[in-house]
Amino acid sequence: MKSIKDTKIGIIGMGYVGLPLAVAFGKKIKTLGFDINKNRITDLKKYKDKSKEISEKEIKSAKKLIFSDNVLDLEEYNFFIVAVPTPVDRFKIPDFTPLIKASSLIAKILKKGDVVVFESTVYPGATEEICIPVLEKESKLVYNKDFFAGYSPERISPADNNNVQDIVKVTSGSNIEAGKYIDSVYKQIIVAGTFLVEDMRVAEACKVIENTQRDINIAFMNEVSVVMEKMGIEMGDVLAAMKTKWNALSFVPGLVGGHCIGVDPYYLLHKAYEFGYSMEVSRNARIVNDGMPKFIAEKVVTKMCKNKVNPAKSKALIMGVSFKENCADIRNARPFDIAKELKKYSVEVDFYDPIVDKKEVKTVKKVDLIEKPNENYYDLIILAVAHKKFINMGINKIKKFAKKDSGLIFDIKAIFDKKESDLRL
């Protein structure tokens, strides 16, 4: 293995995982941030991060960092980190296309002694089952003889202001020596410390189980919310009472989307099926959470009918279209699913979100965001995402968008006092 002073880092994928890593490493070690998206690289060369995760000042502070979309520029680098998406297809089957393409790309410039570390969330064993064969076949090099690998799960949470340096980093390698070297490289930037495990599958399992555990806990609260609704009990009051116990968990009902919690459990379920085990708790948690947009739509339509508002002649405003608060990421964002369900009742839906990229929403979701909601216009307003901008806007201003006599406010995230809304989870 090379020494730290001879290490040159190439990071593939300049998304919400790869860019913070590149900036952190680029302050200390020669680093290249690579992405196949030419527009993304053009922006980063101008110190602009459209995801709004890393500031211009931070990017400029990484003096040893450069950006490129030319794979040949990676040739002089010897420590590669893969941080590309791991989505599922429409049947909820893991889609390894981005990982396979990234592995194929690296194989073109892989040399003897090089190390490839994967950070994308997968099921235990995927690195050696899916990625390594591609690297071996296309590079003509032998695994654990000519080149080495590792797995270190990403733990960054978009828009949470938790720097990569402040999160404990789990590391692993394809053999003991590789593991120690990989761990030593990450130690250069991780202030919170690293945790080296001996088996790459342990590191892979760590991440996918972390997210599946959260999915299960949220699913339970969503189930409870449905039951409380049927019983006429205010869920917010129940949560307030629960919080008085020192060991009560802080999970609340809500929409589960995004590219982690709403996706990763399917990777674990997929692998479990190979071993003849169905993981019923995890599988049912996915069913419950995926069913929340339908439950929300049915809940508001029922309320409309009780208020003698015809859904087929109504207009709704969904405020917030990203997958979480203060975040511009719209991947697997559930507000769009709420709209899809509402449209089954012929409800006309507008979308408003001052955080996300309007062009991206148009391109990806085929939706035009409105510039500003009209006052005294909507029969229904759904506060789907708890953006700070909505909180700062205040409930009184938001209420002005609703029709004075018949407009309903559904505060999904319980942003405001329960007395200020007509519906909550």
C-alpha positions as a Markdown table, in Angstrom:
| # | Residue | x | y | z |
|---|---|---|---|---|
| 1 | Met | 0.0 | 0.0 | 0.0 |
| 2 | Lys | 1.1 | 3.6 | -0.7 |
| 3 | Ser | 1.8 | 6.0 | 2.0 |
| 4 | Ile | -0.5 | 8.9 | 2.7 |
| 5 | Lys | 2.0 | 11.4 | 1.1 |
| 6 | Asp | 1.8 | 9.4 | -2.1 |
| 7 | Thr | -2.0 | 9.2 | -2.1 |
| 8 | Lys | -4.0 | 11.0 | -4.7 |
| 9 | Ile | -7.7 | 10.9 | -4.4 |
| 10 | Gly | -10.2 | 10.7 | -7.3 |
| 11 | Ile | -13.9 | 10.9 | -6.3 |
| 12 | Ile | -16.5 | 9.7 | -8.8 |
| 13 | Gly | -19.9 | 11.4 | -8.3 |
| 14 | Met | -20.2 | 15.0 | -7.2 |
| 15 | Gly | -23.6 | 14.8 | -5.6 |
| 16 | Tyr | -24.5 | 15.4 | -1.9 |
| 17 | Val | -22.0 | 12.7 | -0.8 |
| 18 | Gly | -19.1 | 13.1 | -3.2 |
| 19 | Leu | -18.8 | 16.9 | -3.2 |
| 20 | Pro | -18.4 | 17.3 | 0.6 |
| 21 | Leu | -15.8 | 14.5 | 0.6 |
| 22 | Ala | -14.0 | 16.2 | -2.3 |
| 23 | Val | -13.9 | 19.5 | -0.5 |
| 24 | Ala | -12.8 | 17.9 | 2.8 |
| 25 | Phe | -10.0 | 15.9 | 1.2 |
| 26 | Gly | -9.1 | 18.8 | -1.1 |
| 27 | Lys | -8.0 | 20.8 | 1.8 |
| 28 | Lys | -5.2 | 18.3 | 2.6 |
| 29 | Ile | -4.6 | 15.9 | -0.2 |
| 30 | Lys | -4.5 | 16.2 | -4.0 |
| 31 | Thr | -8.0 | 15.4 | -5.0 |
| 32 | Leu | -10.1 | 15.3 | -8.3 |
| 33 | Gly | -13.8 | 15.5 | -8.2 |
| 34 | Phe | -15.3 | 13.7 | -11.2 |
| 35 | Asp | -18.8 | 13.7 | -12.6 |
| 36 | Ile | -20.2 | 12.7 | -16.0 |
| 37 | Asn | -22.6 | 15.7 | -15.8 |
| 38 | Lys | -20.7 | 18.4 | -17.7 |
| 39 | Asn | -23.0 | 21.1 | -16.4 |
| 40 | Arg | -22.4 | 20.0 | -12.8 |
| 41 | Ile | -18.6 | 20.2 | -13.4 |
| 42 | Thr | -18.9 | 23.6 | -15.1 |
| 43 | Asp | -20.8 | 25.0 | -12.1 |
| 44 | Leu | -18.3 | 23.5 | -9.6 |
| 45 | Lys | -15.4 | 25.0 | -11.4 |
| 46 | Lys | -17.1 | 28.4 | -10.8 |
| 47 | Tyr | -17.5 | 27.3 | -7.1 |
| 48 | Lys | -21.3 | 27.0 | -7.5 |
| 49 | Asp | -23.2 | 24.1 | -5.9 |
| 50 | Lys | -26.7 | 24.1 | -7.1 |
| 51 | Ser | -27.7 | 21.6 | -4.4 |
| 52 | Lys | -26.9 | 24.4 | -1.9 |
| 53 | Glu | -25.0 | 21.9 | 0.4 |
| 54 | Ile | -21.5 | 23.4 | 0.1 |
| 55 | Ser | -20.9 | 27.2 | 0.0 |
| 56 | Glu | -18.7 | 29.0 | -2.5 |
| 57 | Lys | -16.3 | 29.8 | 0.3 |
| 58 | Glu | -15.9 | 26.2 | 1.3 |
| 59 | Ile | -15.2 | 25.0 | -2.3 |
| 60 | Lys | -12.6 | 27.8 | -2.7 |
| 61 | Ser | -10.9 | 26.7 | 0.6 |
| 62 | Ala | -10.1 | 23.3 | -0.9 |
| 63 | Lys | -6.9 | 24.4 | -2.6 |
| 64 | Lys | -5.8 | 20.9 | -3.7 |
| 65 | Leu | -9.1 | 20.1 | -5.3 |
| 66 | Ile | -9.9 | 20.3 | -9.0 |
| 67 | Phe | -13.0 | 19.2 | -11.0 |
| 68 | Ser | -13.3 | 17.3 | -14.3 |
| 69 | Asp | -15.7 | 15.3 | -16.5 |
| 70 | Asn | -12.8 | 13.8 | -18.5 |
| 71 | Val | -12.0 | 10.2 | -17.3 |
| 72 | Leu | -8.4 | 10.5 | -18.5 |
| 73 | Asp | -7.8 | 13.1 | -15.9 |
| 74 | Leu | -8.1 | 10.4 | -13.3 |
| 75 | Glu | -5.2 | 8.4 | -14.6 |
| 76 | Glu | -2.6 | 9.9 | -12.2 |
| 77 | Tyr | -4.8 | 9.2 | -9.1 |
| 78 | Asn | -4.6 | 6.0 | -7.1 |
| 79 | Phe | -7.3 | 6.1 | -4.4 |
| 80 | Phe | -10.8 | 6.2 | -5.9 |
| 81 | Ile | -14.0 | 6.8 | -4.0 |
| 82 | Val | -17.3 | 5.9 | -5.7 |
| 83 | Ala | -20.3 | 8.0 | -4.5 |
| 84 | Val | -23.0 | 7.4 | -7.1 |
| 85 | Pro | -26.7 | 6.8 | -6.6 |
| 86 | Thr | -28.2 | 3.3 | -5.9 |
| 87 | Pro | -31.8 | 3.6 | -6.9 |
| 88 | Val | -34.5 | 1.0 | -7.4 |
| 89 | Asp | -36.6 | 0.5 | -10.5 |
| 90 | Arg | -40.4 | 0.8 | -10.8 |
| 91 | Phe | -40.7 | -2.8 | -9.4 |
| 92 | Lys | -38.6 | -1.8 | -6.3 |
| 93 | Ile | -35.7 | -4.0 | -7.5 |
| 94 | Pro | -32.2 | -2.6 | -6.9 |
| 95 | Asp | -30.8 | -0.9 | -9.9 |
| 96 | Phe | -27.0 | -1.2 | -10.0 |
| 97 | Thr | -26.6 | 0.6 | -13.3 |
| 98 | Pro | -24.8 | 3.7 | -11.8 |
| 99 | Leu | -22.4 | 1.5 | -9.8 |
| 100 | Ile | -21.6 | -0.7 | -12.7 |
| 101 | Lys | -21.0 | 2.3 | -15.0 |
| 102 | Ala | -18.8 | 3.9 | -12.3 |
| 103 | Ser | -16.8 | 0.6 | -11.9 |
| 104 | Ser | -16.4 | 0.3 | -15.7 |
| 105 | Leu | -15.2 | 3.9 | -15.8 |
| 106 | Ile | -12.5 | 3.3 | -13.1 |
| 107 | Ala | -11.5 | 0.1 | -14.8 |
| 108 | Lys | -10.3 | 2.0 | -17.8 |
| 109 | Ile | -7.6 | 3.8 | -15.8 |
| 110 | Leu | -7.0 | 1.3 | -12.9 |
| 111 | Lys | -3.4 | 0.5 | -12.2 |
| 112 | Lys | -1.5 | -1.9 | -10.1 |
| 113 | Gly | -1.5 | -0.9 | -6.4 |
| 114 | Asp | -4.7 | 1.3 | -6.8 |
| 115 | Val | -7.5 | 1.2 | -4.2 |
| 116 | Val | -11.2 | 1.6 | -4.9 |
| 117 | Val | -13.6 | 2.4 | -2.1 |
| 118 | Phe | -17.4 | 2.3 | -2.5 |
| 119 | Glu | -19.7 | 4.5 | -0.5 |
| 120 | Ser | -23.0 | 4.0 | -2.2 |
| 121 | Thr | -25.6 | 2.2 | -0.1 |
| 122 | Val | -26.0 | -1.5 | -1.1 |
| 123 | Tyr | -26.9 | -4.8 | 0.5 |
| 124 | Pro | -24.2 | -6.8 | 2.3 |
| 125 | Gly | -21.9 | -8.5 | -0.3 |
| 126 | Ala | -22.8 | -6.2 | -3.2 |
| 127 | Thr | -19.3 | -4.7 | -3.6 |
| 128 | Glu | -17.7 | -8.0 | -4.2 |
| 129 | Glu | -20.6 | -9.5 | -6.1 |
| 130 | Ile | -21.4 | -6.6 | -8.4 |
| 131 | Cys | -18.5 | -4.1 | -8.6 |
| 132 | Ile | -15.3 | -6.1 | -8.3 |
| 133 | Pro | -16.1 | -8.5 | -11.2 |
| 134 | Val | -16.5 | -5.4 | -13.5 |
| 135 | Leu | -13.2 | -3.9 | -12.2 |
| 136 | Glu | -11.4 | -7.2 | -12.8 |
| 137 | Lys | -12.8 | -8.0 | -16.2 |
| 138 | Glu | -12.3 | -4.6 | -17.7 |
| 139 | Ser | -9.0 | -3.7 | -16.2 |
| 140 | Lys | -7.5 | -7.2 | -16.7 |
| 141 | Leu | -6.1 | -6.8 | -13.1 |
| 142 | Val | -6.4 | -9.3 | -10.3 |
| 143 | Tyr | -8.4 | -8.4 | -7.2 |
| 144 | Asn | -6.5 | -8.3 | -3.9 |
| 145 | Lys | -3.2 | -8.9 | -5.9 |
| 146 | Asp | -3.0 | -6.0 | -8.4 |
| 147 | Phe | -5.6 | -3.7 | -6.9 |
| 148 | Phe | -7.6 | -3.5 | -3.6 |
| 149 | Ala | -11.0 | -2.4 | -2.5 |
| 150 | Gly | -13.0 | -1.2 | 0.4 |
| 151 | Tyr | -16.4 | 0.0 | 1.6 |
| 152 | Ser | -17.2 | 3.0 | 3.7 |
| 153 | Pro | -20.9 | 3.9 | 4.0 |
| 154 | Glu | -21.9 | 7.5 | 3.5 |
| 155 | Arg | -23.7 | 9.0 | 6.5 |
| 156 | Ile | -24.3 | 12.5 | 5.3 |
| 157 | Ser | -27.9 | 13.8 | 5.7 |
| 158 | Pro | -28.7 | 16.6 | 3.2 |
| 159 | Ala | -29.6 | 20.0 | 4.6 |
| 160 | Asp | -28.9 | 19.0 | 8.2 |
| 161 | Asn | -25.7 | 21.0 | 8.5 |
| 162 | Asn | -23.7 | 18.0 | 9.7 |
| 163 | Asn | -20.3 | 18.2 | 8.1 |
| 164 | Val | -18.7 | 15.0 | 6.9 |
| 165 | Gln | -15.8 | 15.6 | 9.2 |
| 166 | Asp | -18.0 | 15.5 | 12.2 |
| 167 | Ile | -19.6 | 12.1 | 11.5 |
| 168 | Val | -17.9 | 8.9 | 12.6 |
| 169 | Lys | -16.8 | 7.0 | 9.5 |
| 170 | Val | -17.1 | 3.2 | 9.3 |
| 171 | Thr | -14.3 | 1.8 | 7.1 |
| 172 | Ser | -13.3 | -1.6 | 5.7 |
| 173 | Gly | -11.0 | -3.2 | 3.2 |
| 174 | Ser | -10.7 | -6.2 | 1.0 |
| 175 | Asn | -8.0 | -7.5 | 3.3 |
| 176 | Ile | -6.4 | -6.4 | 6.6 |
| 177 | Glu | -3.7 | -4.3 | 5.0 |
| 178 | Ala | -6.1 | -2.6 | 2.7 |
| 179 | Gly | -8.5 | -1.9 | 5.5 |
| 180 | Lys | -5.8 | -0.2 | 7.6 |
| 181 | Tyr | -4.7 | 1.9 | 4.7 |
| 182 | Ile | -8.2 | 3.0 | 3.8 |
| 183 | Asp | -8.9 | 3.8 | 7.4 |
| 184 | Ser | -5.7 | 5.9 | 7.6 |
| 185 | Val | -6.7 | 7.9 | 4.5 |
| 186 | Tyr | -10.2 | 8.8 | 6.0 |
| 187 | Lys | -8.5 | 9.7 | 9.3 |
| 188 | Gln | -6.9 | 12.6 | 7.5 |
| 189 | Ile | -10.3 | 14.4 | 7.4 |
| 190 | Ile | -12.7 | 12.7 | 9.9 |
| 191 | Val | -12.4 | 14.7 | 13.1 |
| 192 | Ala | -15.1 | 12.5 | 14.8 |
| 193 | Gly | -13.0 | 9.4 | 14.3 |
| 194 | Thr | -13.2 | 6.2 | 12.2 |
| 195 | Phe | -14.4 | 2.7 | 13.0 |
| 196 | Leu | -12.5 | 0.0 | 11.1 |
| 197 | Val | -14.4 | -3.3 | 10.6 |
| 198 | Glu | -12.7 | -6.5 | 9.3 |
| 199 | Asp | -15.4 | -7.5 | 6.8 |
| 200 | Met | -16.7 | -5.3 | 4.1 |
| 201 | Arg | -20.1 | -6.9 | 4.4 |
| 202 | Val | -20.3 | -5.6 | 8.0 |
| 203 | Ala | -19.8 | -2.0 | 6.7 |
| 204 | Glu | -22.4 | -2.6 | 3.9 |
| 205 | Ala | -24.9 | -4.0 | 6.4 |
| 206 | Cys | -24.3 | -1.1 | 8.8 |
| 207 | Lys | -25.7 | 1.5 | 6.5 |
| 208 | Val | -28.6 | -0.3 | 5.0 |
| 209 | Ile | -29.8 | -1.5 | 8.4 |
| 210 | Glu | -29.5 | 2.0 | 9.9 |
| 211 | Asn | -31.9 | 3.4 | 7.3 |
| 212 | Thr | -34.2 | 0.4 | 7.4 |
| 213 | Gln | -34.5 | 0.8 | 11.2 |
| 214 | Arg | -35.6 | 4.4 | 10.7 |
| 215 | Asp | -38.1 | 3.3 | 8.1 |
| 216 | Ile | -39.6 | 0.8 | 10.4 |
| 217 | Asn | -39.9 | 3.2 | 13.3 |
| 218 | Ile | -41.6 | 5.9 | 11.1 |
| 219 | Ala | -43.9 | 3.2 | 9.7 |
| 220 | Phe | -45.1 | 2.3 | 13.2 |
| 221 | Met | -45.8 | 6.0 | 14.0 |
| 222 | Asn | -47.7 | 6.3 | 10.6 |
| 223 | Glu | -49.8 | 3.2 | 11.5 |
| 224 | Val | -50.5 | 4.6 | 15.0 |
| 225 | Ser | -51.5 | 7.9 | 13.4 |
| 226 | Val | -54.1 | 6.2 | 11.2 |
| 227 | Val | -55.5 | 4.4 | 14.2 |
| 228 | Met | -55.6 | 7.6 | 16.3 |
| 229 | Glu | -57.4 | 9.3 | 13.4 |
| 230 | Lys | -60.1 | 6.6 | 13.4 |
| 231 | Met | -60.4 | 6.9 | 17.2 |
| 232 | Gly | -60.7 | 10.7 | 17.2 |
| 233 | Ile | -57.5 | 11.1 | 19.2 |
| 234 | Glu | -55.1 | 14.0 | 18.4 |
| 235 | Met | -51.8 | 12.4 | 17.5 |
| 236 | Gly | -49.8 | 15.5 | 18.5 |
| 237 | Asp | -51.2 | 15.3 | 22.0 |
| 238 | Val | -50.1 | 11.7 | 22.2 |
| 239 | Leu | -46.6 | 12.6 | 21.0 |
| 240 | Ala | -46.3 | 15.4 | 23.6 |
| 241 | Ala | -47.3 | 13.0 | 26.4 |
| 242 | Met | -44.9 | 10.3 | 25.2 |
| 243 | Lys | -42.0 | 12.8 | 25.2 |
| 244 | Thr | -42.3 | 13.1 | 29.0 |
| 245 | Lys | -40.7 | 9.6 | 29.3 |
| 246 | Trp | -36.9 | 9.7 | 29.2 |
| 247 | Asn | -36.5 | 6.8 | 26.8 |
| 248 | Ala | -39.3 | 7.5 | 24.4 |
| 249 | Leu | -38.1 | 7.5 | 20.7 |
| 250 | Ser | -38.5 | 10.8 | 18.8 |
| 251 | Phe | -40.0 | 9.4 | 15.7 |
| 252 | Val | -43.1 | 11.1 | 14.3 |
| 253 | Pro | -45.6 | 10.3 | 11.5 |
| 254 | Gly | -44.8 | 11.6 | 8.1 |
| 255 | Leu | -43.9 | 11.1 | 4.5 |
| 256 | Val | -40.9 | 8.9 | 3.8 |
| 257 | Gly | -39.1 | 9.6 | 0.5 |
| 258 | Gly | -35.7 | 10.6 | -0.7 |
| 259 | His | -32.9 | 8.4 | -1.9 |
| 260 | Cys | -32.1 | 6.8 | 1.4 |
| 261 | Ile | -34.8 | 5.7 | 3.8 |
| 262 | Gly | -37.4 | 5.4 | 1.0 |
| 263 | Val | -35.1 | 3.2 | -1.1 |
| 264 | Asp | -32.4 | 1.4 | 0.9 |
| 265 | Pro | -34.7 | -1.1 | 2.6 |
| 266 | Tyr | -35.5 | -2.6 | -0.8 |
| 267 | Tyr | -31.8 | -3.5 | -1.1 |
| 268 | Leu | -31.9 | -5.4 | 2.2 |
| 269 | Leu | -35.2 | -7.1 | 1.3 |
| 270 | His | -33.8 | -8.1 | -2.1 |
| 271 | Lys | -30.8 | -9.8 | -0.6 |
| 272 | Ala | -32.9 | -11.5 | 2.1 |
| 273 | Tyr | -35.1 | -13.0 | -0.5 |
| 274 | Glu | -32.1 | -14.7 | -2.0 |
| 275 | Phe | -31.7 | -16.5 | 1.3 |
| 276 | Gly | -35.4 | -17.5 | 1.5 |
| 277 | Tyr | -36.3 | -15.0 | 4.1 |
| 278 | Ser | -39.0 | -12.3 | 3.5 |
| 279 | Met | -38.3 | -9.9 | 6.4 |
| 280 | Glu | -42.0 | -9.2 | 7.0 |
| 281 | Val | -41.5 | -6.3 | 9.4 |
| 282 | Ser | -39.3 | -4.4 | 7.0 |
| 283 | Arg | -41.5 | -5.3 | 4.0 |
| 284 | Asn | -44.6 | -4.1 | 5.7 |
| 285 | Ala | -42.9 | -0.9 | 6.9 |
| 286 | Arg | -42.3 | -0.1 | 3.2 |
| 287 | Ile | -46.0 | -0.9 | 2.4 |
| 288 | Val | -47.2 | 1.4 | 5.2 |
| 289 | Asn | -44.9 | 4.3 | 4.4 |
| 290 | Asp | -45.5 | 4.0 | 0.6 |
| 291 | Gly | -49.2 | 4.1 | 1.4 |
| 292 | Met | -49.2 | 7.4 | 3.2 |
| 293 | Pro | -49.8 | 9.7 | 0.2 |
| 294 | Lys | -53.0 | 7.7 | -0.5 |
| 295 | Phe | -54.1 | 8.0 | 3.1 |
| 296 | Ile | -53.5 | 11.8 | 3.1 |
| 297 | Ala | -55.5 | 12.2 | -0.1 |
| 298 | Glu | -58.4 | 10.2 | 1.2 |
| 299 | Lys | -58.3 | 12.1 | 4.5 |
| 300 | Val | -58.5 | 15.6 | 2.9 |
| 301 | Val | -61.1 | 14.5 | 0.4 |
| 302 | Thr | -63.3 | 13.1 | 3.2 |
| 303 | Lys | -62.9 | 16.4 | 5.1 |
| 304 | Met | -63.8 | 18.4 | 1.9 |
| 305 | Cys | -67.0 | 16.4 | 1.5 |
| 306 | Lys | -68.0 | 16.9 | 5.1 |
| 307 | Asn | -67.5 | 20.6 | 4.5 |
| 308 | Lys | -69.6 | 20.4 | 1.4 |
| 309 | Val | -66.7 | 21.2 | -0.9 |
| 310 | Asn | -66.8 | 19.3 | -4.2 |
| 311 | Pro | -63.3 | 17.8 | -4.7 |
| 312 | Ala | -63.9 | 17.7 | -8.5 |
| 313 | Lys | -64.3 | 21.5 | -8.6 |
| 314 | Ser | -61.6 | 22.3 | -6.0 |
| 315 | Lys | -58.1 | 23.7 | -6.2 |
| 316 | Ala | -55.3 | 22.6 | -4.0 |
| 317 | Leu | -51.9 | 24.0 | -3.2 |
| 318 | Ile | -49.0 | 21.8 | -2.1 |
| 319 | Met | -46.3 | 23.8 | -0.4 |
| 320 | Gly | -43.0 | 22.0 | -0.6 |
| 321 | Val | -41.9 | 19.4 | -3.2 |
| 322 | Ser | -38.5 | 18.2 | -2.0 |
| 323 | Phe | -38.1 | 15.0 | 0.0 |
| 324 | Lys | -37.2 | 16.9 | 3.2 |
| 325 | Glu | -37.1 | 20.3 | 4.7 |
| 326 | Asn | -34.6 | 23.0 | 3.6 |
| 327 | Cys | -33.3 | 20.6 | 0.9 |
| 328 | Ala | -33.5 | 21.0 | -2.9 |
| 329 | Asp | -33.4 | 17.3 | -3.6 |
| 330 | Ile | -36.6 | 16.1 | -5.3 |
| 331 | Arg | -35.6 | 12.4 | -5.8 |
| 332 | Asn | -38.4 | 10.2 | -4.6 |
| 333 | Ala | -40.2 | 13.2 | -3.1 |
| 334 | Arg | -43.6 | 12.1 | -1.8 |
| 335 | Pro | -45.6 | 15.4 | -2.3 |
| 336 | Phe | -45.8 | 14.5 | -6.0 |
| 337 | Asp | -47.5 | 11.2 | -4.9 |
| 338 | Ile | -50.0 | 13.1 | -2.9 |
| 339 | Ala | -50.9 | 15.2 | -6.0 |
| 340 | Lys | -51.2 | 12.0 | -8.0 |
| 341 | Glu | -53.7 | 10.6 | -5.5 |
| 342 | Leu | -55.6 | 13.9 | -5.3 |
| 343 | Lys | -55.9 | 14.0 | -9.1 |
| 344 | Lys | -57.8 | 10.7 | -8.9 |
| 345 | Tyr | -60.6 | 12.8 | -7.3 |
| 346 | Ser | -60.2 | 15.4 | -10.1 |
| 347 | Val | -58.6 | 17.9 | -7.6 |
| 348 | Glu | -56.6 | 20.6 | -9.5 |
| 349 | Val | -53.2 | 20.9 | -7.9 |
| 350 | Asp | -50.6 | 23.7 | -7.9 |
| 351 | Phe | -47.1 | 23.3 | -6.5 |
| 352 | Tyr | -45.1 | 25.9 | -4.7 |
| 353 | Asp | -41.5 | 25.6 | -3.4 |
| 354 | Pro | -38.9 | 28.5 | -3.2 |
| 355 | Ile | -36.1 | 26.1 | -2.4 |
| 356 | Val | -35.9 | 23.6 | -5.3 |
| 357 | Asp | -34.6 | 24.2 | -8.9 |
| 358 | Lys | -37.7 | 24.9 | -11.0 |
| 359 | Lys | -36.0 | 23.7 | -14.2 |
| 360 | Glu | -35.2 | 20.4 | -12.6 |
| 361 | Val | -38.8 | 19.9 | -11.4 |
| 362 | Lys | -40.0 | 20.7 | -14.9 |
| 363 | Thr | -37.5 | 18.3 | -16.5 |
| 364 | Val | -37.8 | 15.4 | -14.0 |
| 365 | Lys | -41.4 | 15.6 | -12.7 |
| 366 | Lys | -43.0 | 17.4 | -15.7 |
| 367 | Val | -44.4 | 20.0 | -13.3 |
| 368 | Asp | -44.4 | 23.8 | -13.5 |
| 369 | Leu | -44.0 | 25.4 | -10.1 |
| 370 | Ile | -45.9 | 28.6 | -9.5 |
| 371 | Glu | -44.0 | 31.7 | -8.7 |
| 372 | Lys | -46.3 | 32.9 | -6.0 |
| 373 | Pro | -49.7 | 31.5 | -4.7 |
| 374 | Asn | -52.8 | 33.6 | -5.2 |
| 375 | Glu | -54.6 | 34.9 | -2.2 |
| 376 | Asn | -58.2 | 33.7 | -1.4 |
| 377 | Tyr | -57.8 | 31.1 | -4.1 |
| 378 | Tyr | -57.4 | 27.5 | -2.8 |
| 379 | Asp | -59.9 | 25.1 | -1.3 |
| 380 | Leu | -57.0 | 23.1 | 0.2 |
| 381 | Ile | -53.4 | 23.9 | 1.3 |
| 382 | Ile | -51.1 | 21.1 | 2.1 |
| 383 | Leu | -48.0 | 22.0 | 4.0 |
| 384 | Ala | -46.0 | 19.0 | 2.9 |
| 385 | Val | -42.4 | 20.1 | 3.7 |
| 386 | Ala | -41.3 | 22.1 | 6.7 |
| 387 | His | -39.0 | 24.6 | 4.9 |
| 388 | Lys | -37.7 | 27.4 | 7.1 |
| 389 | Lys | -39.1 | 29.8 | 4.5 |
| 390 | Phe | -42.6 | 28.5 | 5.2 |
| 391 | Ile | -42.1 | 28.7 | 9.0 |
| 392 | Asn | -40.8 | 32.3 | 8.6 |
| 393 | Met | -43.7 | 33.1 | 6.3 |
| 394 | Gly | -46.1 | 32.4 | 9.2 |
| 395 | Ile | -49.4 | 30.7 | 9.3 |
| 396 | Asn | -51.4 | 33.9 | 8.9 |
| 397 | Lys | -49.9 | 34.6 | 5.5 |
| 398 | Ile | -50.3 | 31.0 | 4.4 |
| 399 | Lys | -53.9 | 31.1 | 5.4 |
| 400 | Lys | -54.4 | 34.1 | 3.0 |
| 401 | Phe | -53.9 | 31.7 | 0.1 |
| 402 | Ala | -56.9 | 29.7 | 1.2 |
| 403 | Lys | -60.5 | 30.6 | 0.5 |
| 404 | Lys | -61.8 | 32.7 | 3.4 |
| 405 | Asp | -64.9 | 30.6 | 4.2 |
| 406 | Ser | -64.1 | 27.1 | 3.0 |
| 407 | Gly | -60.3 | 26.7 | 2.6 |
| 408 | Leu | -58.7 | 23.8 | 4.5 |
| 409 | Ile | -55.1 | 23.8 | 5.9 |
| 410 | Phe | -53.4 | 20.4 | 6.2 |
| 411 | Asp | -50.2 | 20.7 | 8.2 |
| 412 | Ile | -48.5 | 17.4 | 7.6 |
| 413 | Lys | -45.3 | 18.2 | 9.5 |
| 414 | Ala | -47.1 | 19.9 | 12.4 |
| 415 | Ile | -45.1 | 23.1 | 11.7 |
| 416 | Phe | -47.6 | 25.3 | 13.4 |
| 417 | Asp | -49.8 | 25.0 | 16.5 |
| 418 | Lys | -52.6 | 22.5 | 16.1 |
| 419 | Lys | -55.2 | 25.2 | 16.5 |
| 420 | Glu | -54.0 | 26.8 | 13.3 |
| 421 | Ser | -54.8 | 23.9 | 11.0 |
| 422 | Asp | -57.8 | 21.8 | 10.1 |
| 423 | Leu | -55.9 | 18.6 | 9.6 |
| 424 | Arg | -52.6 | 17.0 | 10.7 |
| 425 | Leu | -51.1 | 13.5 | 10.8 |
